């Protein structure tokens, strides 16, 4: 999992657990971000989201 800022610079790179879940312990600065996922044999849409100083509700992401 890679999270990029609005200039497309990576700000976090994460690995998921066996269930595909991940968590960020350090908050992101307020702003717009892109979430890109990679797994061999799967394709995912890039997801845009906004960080606003609040806990972001869990997202359910499915491969195409």
C-alpha positions as CSV (number, residue, x, y, z in Angstrom):
1,X,0.0,0.0,0.0
2,X,1.4,3.4,-0.9
3,X,-0.1,6.7,0.1
4,X,0.8,9.8,-1.9
5,X,0.1,13.5,-1.4
6,X,-1.5,15.8,-3.9
7,X,1.9,16.3,-5.7
8,X,2.1,12.4,-6.1
9,X,5.0,12.2,-3.6
10,X,4.9,9.0,-1.4
11,X,4.2,9.9,2.2
12,X,3.6,6.3,3.5
13,X,4.4,2.8,2.3
14,X,2.7,0.0,4.2
15,X,2.3,-3.8,4.2
16,X,-1.0,-5.4,4.9
17,X,-1.6,-8.3,7.2
18,X,-2.8,-11.7,5.9
19,X,-6.4,-10.4,5.8
20,X,-5.3,-7.3,3.7
21,X,-5.8,-4.9,6.6
22,X,-3.4,-2.0,7.4
23,X,-3.3,0.8,9.9
24,X,-1.4,4.1,10.2
25,X,-0.3,5.1,13.7
26,X,1.1,8.5,12.7
27,X,-1.5,11.0,11.5
28,X,-1.4,12.4,8.0
29,X,-1.4,16.2,7.6
30,X,-4.7,17.6,6.4
31,X,-5.1,17.4,2.6
32,X,-6.0,15.2,-0.3
33,X,-4.2,11.9,-0.8
34,X,-4.2,8.9,-3.2
35,X,-4.1,5.3,-2.0
36,X,-2.5,2.8,-4.4
37,X,-2.5,-0.9,-3.8
38,X,-0.4,-3.7,-5.4
39,X,-0.7,-7.4,-5.3
40,X,0.6,-9.8,-7.9
41,X,-2.3,-11.0,-10.1
42,X,-4.7,-8.3,-8.9
43,X,-5.7,-4.8,-10.1
44,X,-7.0,-2.0,-7.9
45,X,-8.4,1.4,-8.7
46,X,-6.5,4.3,-7.1
47,X,-8.5,5.7,-4.3
48,X,-8.6,9.4,-3.4
49,X,-9.4,10.6,0.1
50,X,-9.1,13.6,2.3
51,X,-7.4,13.8,5.7
52,X,-9.1,16.4,8.0
53,X,-7.6,15.8,11.4
54,X,-10.1,13.1,12.2
55,X,-10.0,9.3,12.3
56,X,-10.8,8.0,8.8
57,X,-13.5,5.3,8.8
58,X,-12.4,1.9,7.5
59,X,-12.5,1.5,3.7
60,X,-13.4,-1.7,1.9
61,X,-11.3,-2.1,-1.2
62,X,-11.8,-4.8,-3.7
63,X,-9.8,-5.9,-6.7
64,X,-11.2,-5.4,-10.2
